[in-house]
Amino acid sequence: MARTKKVKASGKHKVGYGTNVRKKFVAVESKQRKKQTCPFCKKLGVKRKSAGIWNCKKCKKTFAGRAYYLDNE
C-alpha cells in the first residue's frame, strides 16, 4: 500500500471519503501515534494501547484517559 507525503496515513482510504475528512483523520491519527507525556512520572513514554487505554513504558503504569490523545499540557 503506497502512501505519499501529501496524503500520509489517509492514503488507505483513497478518494471515497473526501478531502476534508481525510485531512481531519490525518491530524488525529498522527497525534495519537506519537509518544505522550505520562501524568504520573512526567516522562515521554506513554503509548496508546487501544481507545482510552494508555501504557507508560517508563513507570510501567496502565491507565485510562482520552480516546485518541492525552491532554496534559
C-alpha positions in Angstrom: 0.0 0.0 0.0 1.8 3.1 -1.2 1.4 6.4 0.6 2.7 9.7 -0.5 4.0 12.6 1.6 0.9 14.6 0.8 -1.9 12.2 2.0 0.1 10.4 4.7 -1.9 7.7 6.5 -5.2 8.7 4.9 -3.9 7.1 1.6 -5.5 3.9 2.7 -9.0 5.4 2.3 -8.5 6.5 -1.3 -11.0 9.0 -2.6 -14.2 7.7 -1.1 -14.4 9.9 1.9 -13.5 13.4 0.6 -10.5 15.7 1.2 -11.7 17.4 4.4 -12.5 14.2 6.2 -9.1 12.7 5.2 -7.3 15.8 6.4 -9.0 15.6 9.8 -8.2 11.9 10.0 -4.5 12.6 9.4 -4.5 15.3 12.1 -6.0 13.0 14.8 -4.1 9.8 13.8 -0.7 11.4 13.6 -1.2 12.9 17.1 -2.4 9.7 18.6 0.6 7.7 17.3 3.2 9.9 18.9 4.5 9.3 22.4 2.7 11.3 25.1 3.8 12.6 28.5 3.0 10.4 31.4 0.8 12.1 34.1 2.5 10.1 36.8 6.2 10.2 36.1 6.1 13.2 33.7 8.4 11.5 31.1 7.8 10.9 27.5 6.9 7.3 27.2 3.2 6.8 27.1 1.8 4.9 24.1 -1.8 4.2 23.2 -2.9 0.5 23.5 -6.5 0.9 22.5 -9.2 3.5 22.6 -8.8 5.2 26.0 -6.2 2.7 27.4 -2.6 4.1 27.8 0.6 2.4 28.9 3.7 4.1 30.2 7.0 2.3 29.3 9.0 4.1 32.0 6.9 3.6 35.1 5.0 0.5 33.8 1.6 2.0 34.6 -1.5 1.3 32.6 -4.3 3.8 32.9 -7.4 5.2 31.3 -7.5 8.5 29.5 -8.9 10.2 26.5 -9.6 8.1 23.5 -7.1 9.5 20.9 -4.5 11.5 22.8 -3.7 12.7 26.3 -4.4 16.3 27.2 -1.9 17.1 29.8 -0.5 20.4 28.6 
